């Protein structure tokens, strides 16, 4: 039913800092829609892939998933309503801002805004990165992979898993039991589109991942981030499950942006496994206490 994670919504109290990080380090293209209020961030031929909106309240993250057409959207909406979710039709203004033909939205069990859309528009101009890069990986072999993945610390893990796996038909990729339960789900060949962690800390955004086409673009971004070491939340490393080599930037809103390369693709014959650890090497988590907690996270 769901084809891809095609865009994310970021509500932030520091729009200028977000734009600087997204363009100067990550290499996204910024297009201001309304001065001081909303900015589209591009990473390919689509009109937007991240929509930044200024807020004076708590920072927010929303996810925009795409479906094939209006009929599929109607089917998904009916499934959500049957499962007890209140789904709200979109306004013309919302659709225009996102550049989609149709959209509806609801809140998941942890309160994240989830949008279901179809008909994402191509931009009228070519993608112009904020710094020289080889581009972002959003397709493979003509298949839409989406823009990356989100990783969330679940407040109600059981309810969140039920929504994404049972109602929206996300398929499990793999899982880990230590240092906490984490499960990863996919909707297309990208190894995972969402990760849910049962950390016991309540709901929160851990990170959002974007994938470059070229390894050197990760290295150059890492060099720039090293000029301000406090901006790095997780050092350079390679993940066990999706094989992405990456590092994590701290966003102006406190959660992290993972910039990676070479994510593995999986097929219908994929078998779920128990992960021995989260990373093959590296990925020192600077936000953890420096002794035992960091060592356990690296194992």
VOPAGU-2260 file (C-alpha; in pm, 1 decimal, decimal comma):
REM VOPAGU-2260
SITE   aa  ch    i         X         Y         Z
SITE  UNK   A    0       0,0       0,0       0,0
SITE  UNK   A    1     266,4     250,7     103,9
SITE  UNK   A    2     528,9     307,8    -166,1
SITE  UNK   A    3     789,6     521,3       9,9
SITE  UNK   A    4     876,5     781,8     267,1
SITE  UNK   A    5     874,4    1069,7      19,3
SITE  UNK   A    6     906,8    1376,0     240,6
SITE  UNK   A    7     928,8    1489,2     600,3
SITE  UNK   A    8     783,2    1789,3     778,7
SITE  UNK   A    9    1001,0    1977,8    1026,9
SITE  UNK   A   10     855,6    2233,9    1264,4
SITE  UNK   A   11    1145,3    2435,4    1404,8
SITE  UNK   A   12    1205,2    2744,9    1614,9
SITE  UNK   A   13    1539,1    2809,0    1437,4
SITE  UNK   A   14    1471,2    2820,7    1065,7
SITE  UNK   A   15    1799,3    2999,6     970,9
SITE  UNK   A   16    2013,6    2738,7    1150,9
SITE  UNK   A   17    1824,7    2456,4     980,0
SITE  UNK   A   18    1878,5    2612,9     637,6
SITE  UNK   A   19    2252,1    2658,1     701,9
SITE  UNK   A   20    2295,9    2296,4     812,4
SITE  UNK   A   21    2083,7    2157,2     528,2
SITE  UNK   A   22    2250,7    2354,3     249,8
SITE  UNK   A   23    2610,2    2414,7     363,2
SITE  UNK   A   24    2679,6    2069,4     511,2
SITE  UNK   A   25    2418,4    1827,7     376,3
SITE  UNK   A   26    2401,1    1989,0      31,1
SITE  UNK   A   27    2025,3    2025,0      -2,3
SITE  UNK   A   28    1869,5    2304,0    -206,1
SITE  UNK   A   29    1660,0    2559,3     -15,6
SITE  UNK   A   30    1367,2    2740,3    -175,1
SITE  UNK   A   31    1184,1    2992,2      42,2
SITE  UNK   A   32     807,0    2972,6       7,7
SITE  UNK   A   33     708,8    3234,6     264,8
SITE  UNK   A   34     976,8    3451,3     419,9
SITE  UNK   A   35    1053,7    3350,9     775,7
SITE  UNK   A   36     774,7    3091,6     777,6
SITE  UNK   A   37     823,4    2803,9     532,2
SITE  UNK   A   38    1109,0    2666,1     322,3
SITE  UNK   A   39    1116,8    2372,8      82,5
SITE  UNK   A   40    1434,0    2163,7      79,3
SITE  UNK   A   41    1502,2    1976,4    -243,8
SITE  UNK   A   42    1730,5    1676,6    -302,1
SITE  UNK   A   43    1626,4    1566,6    -651,5
SITE  UNK   A   44    1374,9    1655,4    -923,3
SITE  UNK   A   45    1077,6    1681,6    -683,9
SITE  UNK   A   46     948,7    2018,8    -563,7
SITE  UNK   A   47    1033,6    1932,6    -203,8
SITE  UNK   A   48    1163,0    1649,9      12,8
SITE  UNK   A   49    1180,8    1830,4     346,4
SITE  UNK   A   50     935,7    2103,1     435,4
SITE  UNK   A   51    1062,7    2338,6     707,2
SITE  UNK   A   52     803,1    2546,7     890,2
SITE  UNK   A   53     875,8    2800,4    1160,6
SITE  UNK   A   54     718,0    2741,4    1499,9
SITE  UNK   A   55     738,0    2912,0    1837,0
SITE  UNK   A   56     642,9    2593,1    2020,0
SITE  UNK   A   57     800,8    2252,9    2060,8
SITE  UNK   A   58     987,6    2125,6    1752,6
SITE  UNK   A   59     797,6    1864,7    1552,9
SITE  UNK   A   60     865,2    1597,4    1292,5
SITE  UNK   A   61     605,0    1462,4    1052,6
SITE  UNK   A   62     631,7    1192,6     787,7
SITE  UNK   A   63     494,7    1205,6     434,5
SITE  UNK   A   64     433,7     863,9     278,1
SITE  UNK   A   65     324,1     825,7     -81,8
SITE  UNK   A   66      77,4     584,3    -238,9
SITE  UNK   A   67      11,4     510,4    -605,2
SITE  UNK   A   68    -311,3     703,9    -660,8
SITE  UNK   A   69    -639,0     831,7    -515,6
SITE  UNK   A   70    -796,1     486,1    -503,0
SITE  UNK   A   71    -512,0     347,7    -291,4
SITE  UNK   A   72    -529,8     650,3     -64,4
SITE  UNK   A   73    -900,0     585,1      -9,1
SITE  UNK   A   74    -826,0     221,4      76,6
SITE  UNK   A   75    -558,8     317,0     329,5
SITE  UNK   A   76    -784,8     578,7     487,3
SITE  UNK   A   77   -1061,5     321,0     533,1
SITE  UNK   A   78    -816,9      81,1     700,1
SITE  UNK   A   79    -699,4     353,1     937,1
SITE  UNK   A   80   -1053,7     455,2    1027,6
SITE  UNK   A   81   -1148,3      91,9    1087,0
SITE  UNK   A   82    -851,9      69,6    1325,1
SITE  UNK   A   83    -977,9     369,0    1521,7
SITE  UNK   A   84    -770,2     653,8    1374,5
SITE  UNK   A   85    -922,2     988,4    1282,1
SITE  UNK   A   86    -809,1    1082,4     931,2
SITE  UNK   A   87    -841,4    1442,3     813,8
SITE  UNK   A   88    -867,7    1544,2     447,0
SITE  UNK   A   89    -610,3    1796,8     327,7
SITE  UNK   A   90    -677,9    2155,9     226,3
SITE  UNK   A   91    -585,2    2304,0    -109,6
SITE  UNK   A   92    -321,9    2516,8      65,3
SITE  UNK   A   93    -160,4    2210,0     224,2
SITE  UNK   A   94    -148,7    2025,6    -106,7
SITE  UNK   A   95       0,0    2326,3    -287,5
SITE  UNK   A   96     272,4    2371,8     -26,2
SITE  UNK   A   97     373,9    2005,9     -51,9
SITE  UNK   A   98     334,4    1984,9    -426,5
SITE  UNK   A   99     100,6    1684,4    -423,1
SITE  UNK   A  100    -223,5    1605,3    -604,5
SITE  UNK   A  101    -398,4    1453,3    -303,2
SITE  UNK   A  102    -327,7    1404,9      66,5
SITE  UNK   A  103    -486,6    1310,5     398,4
SITE  UNK   A  104    -330,1    1307,8     744,6
SITE  UNK   A  105    -364,1    1163,6    1094,2
SITE  UNK   A  106    -171,9    1134,8    1421,1
SITE  UNK   A  107      -0,7     808,8    1507,6
SITE  UNK   A  108     -16,5     669,3    1866,7
SITE  UNK   A  109     282,4     879,7    1974,9
SITE  UNK   A  110     138,8    1198,0    1827,5
SITE  UNK   A  111     349,8    1227,5    1512,7
SITE  UNK   A  112     173,9    1373,6    1212,1
SITE  UNK   A  113     158,6    1118,2     931,8
SITE  UNK   A  114      59,7    1229,1     583,4
SITE  UNK   A  115     -50,5     999,9     301,1
SITE  UNK   A  116     -15,2    1156,3     -42,2
SITE  UNK   A  117      -8,2    1082,4    -412,3
SITE  UNK   A  118      96,3    1270,4    -723,7
SITE  UNK   A  119     414,5    1443,3    -604,9
SITE  UNK   A  120     510,3    1711,6    -853,8
SITE  UNK   A  121     839,9    1748,9   -1033,6
SITE  UNK   A  122    1006,2    2087,3    -995,8
SITE  UNK   A  123    1016,1    2332,6   -1283,7
SITE  UNK   A  124    1394,9    2367,9   -1252,4
SITE  UNK   A  125    1682,7    2120,3   -1214,1
SITE  UNK   A  126    1810,7    2033,1    -866,2
SITE  UNK   A  127    2088,7    2275,1    -761,5
SITE  UNK   A  128    2265,5    2145,3    -448,3
SITE  UNK   A  129    2371,8    2380,2    -173,2
SITE  UNK   A  130    2731,0    2258,1    -219,7
SITE  UNK   A  131    2890,8    2045,1    -492,8
SITE  UNK   A  132    2773,0    1683,9    -446,1
SITE  UNK   A  133    2699,4    1383,5    -664,1
SITE  UNK   A  134    2335,2    1380,2    -560,6
SITE  UNK   A  135    2109,7    1183,4    -329,0
SITE  UNK   A  136    1990,0     826,1    -375,7
SITE  UNK   A  137    1611,5     820,6    -403,7
SITE  UNK   A  138    1579,8     554,0    -675,8
SITE  UNK   A  139    1747,7     228,3    -773,5
SITE  UNK   A  140    1686,1      49,0   -1102,2
SITE  UNK   A  141    1385,9     270,4   -1166,0
SITE  UNK   A  142    1228,9     178,7    -830,8
SITE  UNK   A  143    1131,6     458,7    -591,4
SITE  UNK   A  144    1323,8     411,0    -266,2
SITE  UNK   A  145    1201,5     727,1     -98,4
SITE  UNK   A  146    1431,7     973,4      70,5
SITE  UNK   A  147    1565,9     760,3     355,7
SITE  UNK   A  148    1426,9     655,3     691,1
SITE  UNK   A  149    1314,9     784,4    1027,9
SITE  UNK   A  150    1410,2     629,3    1361,9
SITE  UNK   A  151    1177,3     696,2    1652,6
SITE  UNK   A  152    1190,5     624,7    2023,3
SITE  UNK   A  153     842,3     489,1    2081,3
SITE  UNK   A  154     634,0     596,6    2375,2
SITE  UNK   A  155     376,6     322,1    2313,1
SITE  UNK   A  156     584,5      62,3    2130,5
SITE  UNK   A  157     303,9    -193,4    2097,7
SITE  UNK   A  158      59,5      56,5    1949,2
SITE  UNK   A  159     318,6     206,1    1714,6
SITE  UNK   A  160     421,2    -137,3    1587,9
SITE  UNK   A  161      56,5    -234,9    1536,4
SITE  UNK   A  162      -6,2      76,1    1325,6
SITE  UNK   A  163     293,6      49,6    1099,2
SITE  UNK   A  164     308,1    -329,5    1065,8
SITE  UNK   A  165     -54,3    -441,0    1087,2
SITE  UNK   A  166    -255,3    -142,5     963,1
SITE  UNK   A  167     -16,5      16,0     709,9
SITE  UNK   A  168     144,2    -319,0     610,8
SITE  UNK   A  169     508,0    -224,4     665,0
SITE  UNK   A  170     720,8    -540,9     657,2
SITE  UNK   A  171     977,4    -622,3     925,6
SITE  UNK   A  172    1341,4    -617,0     815,7
SITE  UNK   A  173    1517,1    -718,0    1137,3
SITE  UNK   A  174    1525,3    -654,5    1510,8
SITE  UNK   A  175    1756,6    -612,3    1808,6
SITE  UNK   A  176    1704,7    -695,6    2175,2
SITE  UNK   A  177    2000,7    -512,7    2331,5
SITE  UNK   A  178    2074,3    -259,8    2465,7
SITE  UNK   A  179    1697,8    -214,2    2409,3
SITE  UNK   A  180    1434,6    -357,4    2177,7
SITE  UNK   A  181    1446,5    -202,8    1829,7
SITE  UNK   A  182    1261,1    -317,8    1519,9
SITE  UNK   A  183    1303,8    -204,0    1160,6
SITE  UNK   A  184    1039,4    -203,4     885,3
SITE  UNK   A  185    1043,0    -150,1     507,9
SITE  UNK   A  186     793,3     -75,3     230,1
SITE  UNK   A  187    1024,3    -107,0     -72,0
SITE  UNK   A  188    1376,8    -238,6    -141,5
SITE  UNK   A  189    1537,6      17,3      91,5
SITE  UNK   A  190    1636,8    -189,1     395,9
SITE  UNK   A  191    1414,9       9,7     630,7
SITE  UNK   A  192    1181,1     304,0     607,8
SITE  UNK   A  193    1116,2     333,8     980,8
SITE  UNK   A  194    1284,2     210,2    1295,7
SITE  UNK   A  195    1103,4     187,6    1629,0
SITE  UNK   A  196    1292,9     161,8    1957,2
SITE  UNK   A  197    1145,1      67,8    2294,8
SITE  UNK   A  198    1386,5     264,7    2512,5
SITE  UNK   A  199    1154,0     334,9    2803,6
SITE  UNK   A  200    1226,5     706,4    2772,7
SITE  UNK   A  201     896,9     806,5    2613,6
SITE  UNK   A  202     834,5     926,1    2257,1
SITE  UNK   A  203    1109,1    1113,2    2076,6
SITE  UNK   A  204    1285,9    1149,9    1744,5
SITE  UNK   A  205    1623,1     976,9    1728,1
SITE  UNK   A  206    1719,6    1057,1    1370,3
SITE  UNK   A  207    1624,5    1096,2    1006,5
SITE  UNK   A  208    1855,7     951,5     737,0
SITE  UNK   A  209    1947,7    1080,4     390,4
SITE  UNK   A  210    2165,9     877,5     154,3
SITE  UNK   A  211    2424,0    1012,9     -87,9
SITE  UNK   A  212    2514,1     851,5    -419,8
SITE  UNK   A  213    2887,1     908,0    -360,9
SITE  UNK   A  214    3099,0     805,6     -61,3
SITE  UNK   A  215    3314,1    1120,1     -90,6
SITE  UNK   A  216    3011,1    1336,9     -13,0
SITE  UNK   A  217    2982,2    1173,8     330,0
SITE  UNK   A  218    3352,6    1237,0     388,3
SITE  UNK   A  219    3333,8    1600,4     286,2
SITE  UNK   A  220    3029,5    1657,4     508,2
SITE  UNK   A  221    3215,6    1490,6     795,6
SITE  UNK   A  222    3518,1    1716,2     740,9
SITE  UNK   A  223    3294,6    2023,4     758,9
SITE  UNK   A  224    3118,5    1896,1    1069,7
SITE  UNK   A  225    3454,1    1831,2    1238,7
SITE  UNK   A  226    3517,2    2205,7    1231,9
SITE  UNK   A  227    3251,0    2216,4    1503,9
SITE  UNK   A  228    3289,3    1879,3    1684,7
SITE  UNK   A  229    2994,8    1949,5    1912,7
SITE  UNK   A  230    2769,5    1928,1    1604,6
SITE  UNK   A  231    2843,1    1555,0    1565,3
SITE  UNK   A  232    2607,0    1332,6    1761,6
SITE  UNK   A  233    2740,2     998,7    1632,0
SITE  UNK   A  234    3082,4     955,3    1474,0
SITE  UNK   A  235    3158,1     790,4    1141,7
SITE  UNK   A  236    3072,2     419,5    1131,8
SITE  UNK   A  237    2891,1     142,1     945,8
SITE  UNK   A  238    2562,3     -15,8    1047,5
SITE  UNK   A  239    2508,6    -388,6    1088,8
SITE  UNK   A  240    2164,4    -408,5     933,0
SITE  UNK   A  241    2142,1    -173,9     633,9
SITE  UNK   A  242    2523,1    -154,2     582,9
SITE  UNK   A  243    2504,7     225,8     556,6
SITE  UNK   A  244    2831,7     406,0     630,3
SITE  UNK   A  245    2738,0     731,2     797,7
SITE  UNK   A  246    2765,7     989,1    1070,8
SITE  UNK   A  247    2498,7    1186,3    1254,0
SITE  UNK   A  248    2464,2    1563,2    1278,2
SITE  UNK   A  249    2281,2    1730,0    1564,6
SITE  UNK   A  250    1995,7    1934,9    1420,7
SITE  UNK   A  251    1895,2    2272,2    1567,0
SITE  UNK   A  252    1598,2    2092,2    1727,2
SITE  UNK   A  253    1805,2    1838,4    1922,4
SITE  UNK   A  254    1741,0    1522,3    1722,3
SITE  UNK   A  255    1988,3    1403,2    1458,4
SITE  UNK   A  256    2030,5    1394,8    1081,1
SITE  UNK   A  257    2213,7    1085,9     954,6
SITE  UNK   A  258    2415,0    1138,5     636,3
SITE  UNK   A  259    2505,2     805,2     479,2
SITE  UNK   A  260    2609,3     605,7     174,2
SITE  UNK   A  261    2568,9     256,7      23,6
SITE  UNK   A  262    2254,6     127,4     190,5
SITE  UNK   A  263    2174,2    -232,9     104,4
SITE  UNK   A  264    1862,9    -325,2     -92,3
SITE  UNK   A  265    1645,8    -623,8      -0,1
SITE  UNK   A  266    1391,4    -833,5    -186,5
SITE  UNK   A  267    1084,7   -1046,0    -119,0
SITE  UNK   A  268    1304,0   -1337,8     -10,9
SITE  UNK   A  269    1452,6   -1134,7     276,2
SITE  UNK   A  270    1454,9   -1315,5     611,6
SITE  UNK   A  271    1420,9   -1134,2     943,1
SITE  UNK   A  272    1723,1   -1175,1    1171,1
SITE  UNK   A  273    1823,0   -1081,7    1526,4
SITE  UNK   A  274    2095,9    -818,6    1514,4
SITE  UNK   A  275    2410,7    -879,0    1723,6
SITE  UNK   A  276    2463,1    -504,7    1752,0
SITE  UNK   A  277    2381,5    -180,4    1575,3
SITE  UNK   A  278    2719,5    -109,1    1411,0
SITE  UNK   A  279    2999,4    -308,0    1252,9
SITE  UNK   A  280    3250,0     -38,4    1348,4
SITE  UNK   A  281    3256,5     325,0    1462,1
SITE  UNK   A  282    2936,9     515,4    1541,3
SITE  UNK   A  283    3055,8     639,0    1878,6
SITE  UNK   A  284    2744,5     789,7    2032,4
SITE  UNK   A  285    2869,4    1112,3    2191,5
SITE  UNK   A  286    2538,3    1173,6    2367,1
SITE  UNK   A  287    2583,2     863,2    2584,9
SITE  UNK   A  288    2790,3     856,8    2909,8
SITE  UNK   A  289    3154,8     800,2    2805,8
SITE  UNK   A  290    3219,4     468,9    2980,3
SITE  UNK   A  291    3001,5     156,6    2978,5
SITE  UNK   A  292    2703,8     296,8    2785,8
SITE  UNK   A  293    2909,4     395,6    2481,6
SITE  UNK   A  294    3093,4      63,0    2483,1
SITE  UNK   A  295    2768,3    -135,6    2492,8
SITE  UNK   A  296    2623,8      72,9    2207,3
SITE  UNK   A  297    2930,0      -1,6    1989,8
SITE  UNK   A  298    2913,9    -378,0    2046,1
